[in-house]
Each structure stands twice: as C-alpha cells, then as structure tokens.
Amino acid sequence: MPYSLPMPGPFGVWIATASADYILYQQETSKVHQDHIILHEVGHILADHQSDDTDDEFWRQMAPDMSLGSIKRALRRTSYDDQHEREAELVATIILEWASVLDRVTPRAPSDPSLRQVQSALGDRQGWL
C-alpha cells in the first residue's frame, strides 16, 4: 500500500508487517519520480531483500514497546548494500520500460460510440478494428 509523505528530497521506504507491506514515498516530486520510487521499493520486495544485522540491544532500549522483528522490518531499507540498491533500481527501470512500451502498443478505446459497441460485442478480439 503506497502512501505519500511530505518530506524533502528523494525518499522511499518499505515497511513490512505480518499482514501487509507498506511503501512510503516522496510527495513533493513529480508523478514519474514517485512511480520510480514506489517501483524501487517493490524491487526490494520482489528480490526478497533482508536487512543487515542491527544492534539489537540498542533497539530494545530505544523502542522497548516494539518487537525487534517489527523494528528490523521497518529498518530494512536503510541497511541495504550497493548490490541490493542496484537490483531494486534495475527492477524499477525494467517495469517502467515495459510499462512505457505497453502504453504505446495497447489499443486505445475508439472515440466513436458505434465503434465502441462493435468492439464490445466482439469481446477478446478488441484492438484489431
């Protein structure tokens, strides 16, 4: 579930919980950049990136009411190495490239209502008229 945040600079974070994955992204940037940020975080999810080891005792003291598992899931994004970042960037780039290709080759609905009715009646064969 993506959520936009009013924070300066390029920003994205993936927070995994037991019941859902949350992606937080920069609100103060272009829609294209937001899409890239979101897909970068999706790249981390698809690649099943895990966080590096953190100082468990430090986090027990800083957030005693939270489980270490929840803290580590929230911190995953901040501890990736360069290889993980390159993988996430590659996933985002590939998805955006394919999306742009599909945008160009996907048939558009005709503006003429009569033609739309004919295409609707033909079902799966839409796009060849």
C-alpha positions in Angstrom: 0.0 0.0 0.0 1.8 3.2 -1.1 1.5 6.3 1.0 2.9 9.7 0.1 4.9 11.7 2.6 5.6 15.5 2.6 9.4 15.1 3.1 12.2 16.9 1.3 14.5 15.0 -1.1 14.0 11.7 -2.9 12.6 9.3 -0.3 11.1 5.8 -0.3 10.8 3.2 2.4 9.3 -0.3 2.5 7.8 -1.3 5.8 6.9 -5.0 6.0 4.4 -6.1 8.7 3.0 -9.6 9.3 -0.2 -8.6 7.5 0.8 -6.1 4.8 3.7 -4.3 3.0 3.7 -0.5 3.1 5.6 1.7 0.8 6.1 5.3 1.8 7.3 7.7 -0.9 8.1 11.4 -1.5 5.0 13.6 -2.0 6.9 16.7 -3.2 8.2 15.4 -6.5 6.8 14.5 -10.0 4.4 11.7 -10.6 7.0 9.9 -12.7 9.6 10.2 -9.9 7.0 8.9 -7.4 6.3 5.9 -9.6 10.1 5.2 -9.8 10.4 5.4 -6.0 7.5 3.1 -5.5 8.8 0.6 -8.0 12.3 0.7 -6.5 10.7 -0.4 -3.2 8.7 -3.0 -5.0 12.1 -4.2 -6.3 13.3 -4.8 -2.8 10.2 -6.8 -2.1 10.5 -8.9 -5.3 14.2 -9.5 -4.6 13.3 -10.6 -1.0 16.0 -8.3 0.4 16.6 -8.6 4.1 18.1 -6.1 6.4 21.6 -6.5 7.7 22.2 -7.3 11.4 21.4 -4.4 13.6 22.4 -3.7 17.2 19.5 -5.5 19.0 20.3 -4.1 22.4 20.3 -0.5 21.1 16.8 -1.0 19.6 15.5 -2.7 22.8 16.4 0.4 24.7 15.2 2.9 22.1 11.8 1.2 21.4 11.1 -1.1 24.3 7.4 -1.4 23.4 8.1 -2.7 19.8 9.2 -6.1 18.9 12.7 -6.5 17.3 11.1 -8.1 14.3 8.9 -5.1 13.6 11.9 -2.7 14.1 14.1 -4.7 11.7 11.4 -4.9 9.1 11.0 -1.1 9.3 14.7 -0.6 9.0 15.3 -2.9 6.1 15.5 -0.1 3.6 18.3 1.8 5.5 20.8 -1.0 5.6 20.9 -2.4 2.0 24.3 -2.6 0.4 25.1 -1.2 -3.1 24.2 -4.5 -4.8 20.7 -4.5 -3.3 20.2 -0.9 -4.4 21.3 -1.7 -7.9 18.9 -4.7 -8.0 16.0 -2.6 -6.8 16.9 0.1 -9.4 17.0 -2.5 -12.1 13.6 -3.8 -11.2 12.1 -0.3 -11.2 13.7 0.5 -14.6 12.6 -2.7 -16.2 9.0 -2.3 -15.0 8.9 1.4 -16.2 10.4 0.5 -19.6 7.8 -2.3 -20.2 5.0 0.0 -19.0 6.0 2.6 -21.5 6.2 0.1 -24.3 2.7 -1.3 -23.4 1.3 2.2 -23.3 2.4 2.7 -26.9 1.1 -0.7 -28.2 -2.1 -1.1 -26.2 -5.1 -0.2 -28.4 -7.0 2.8 -27.2 -10.8 2.8 -26.9 -12.2 4.5 -30.0 -13.9 7.8 -29.6 -16.8 6.8 -31.9 -19.6 5.3 -29.7 -20.8 3.0 -32.5 -17.3 1.5 -32.9 -17.0 1.0 -29.1 -20.3 -1.0 -29.3 -18.9 -3.2 -32.1 -15.6 -3.8 -30.2 -17.5 -4.5 -27.0 -19.6 -7.1 -28.9 -16.5 -8.8 -30.2 -15.1 -9.3 -26.7 -11.5 -10.5 -26.7 -10.8 -9.5 -30.3 -10.8 -5.8 -29.4 -8.0 -3.9 -30.9 -8.0 -5.3 -34.4 -10.5 -2.8 -35.8 
